């Protein structure tokens, strides 16, 4: 059995929520193989009163309830003191106000030994948690969820698949959507190559309801296939996510590729 290389501690008021989502596919396999571990902590266990209160009304007025600081500070300090073989690396608050998650951040987090995830809830979390407890505030996208639990599952999923040993072919993560070519991410190098979306994929049957797989993919000409895939990935990125190409300028080679006629 392999040694766990990454431990997640998730702080939530809905511990039951995590029963399903972490029980399938790659995350389940990684947990079974002991490559990662996940511990769920009920925030209410760290409340200071017999009603197990974890929220209160916002100072200054307004709708809804705000998660109080004391239970969260107590929870994180108790978690961090458990299991010294896993020193806490980052404490991440999931919230709609956070920095938007990118594949670059996912890669960075996958190098950690231990991540504490705090699921925000209600109308918000006392800002002292954001400022003095969390090392990061992360949002999974520009929309508002009812809480951070789904976002925590998303974070666990995309980090786990980057942990060495989880994917059968770890190299496949180097060429997928949002991955920059290795040369572009070397420290000290200016990022020139943009991160782009993955190319389209096809599988059997070759013809389905009159829709044919592009014949070039059946040609066995690997050099041409590689160019075609790059071209399709660039086209898709320009069509669906032009914002990704705003910051990096396309290479002359890519510009030429976009003008190339491919037979098939
Ligand atoms: N909580 C509410 N909305 C969220 C979002 N978009 N990302 C992370 N946590 C959230």
Boltz pocket constraint, residues with backbone or C-beta under 6 A from the ligand:
constraints:
  - pocket:
      binder: B
      contacts: [[A, 94], [A, 95], [A, 96], [A, 97], [A, 120], [A, 138], [A, 139], [A, 140], [A, 141], [A, 142], [A, 143], [A, 144], [A, 145], [A, 146], [A, 147], [A, 148], [A, 151]]
      max_distance: 6.0
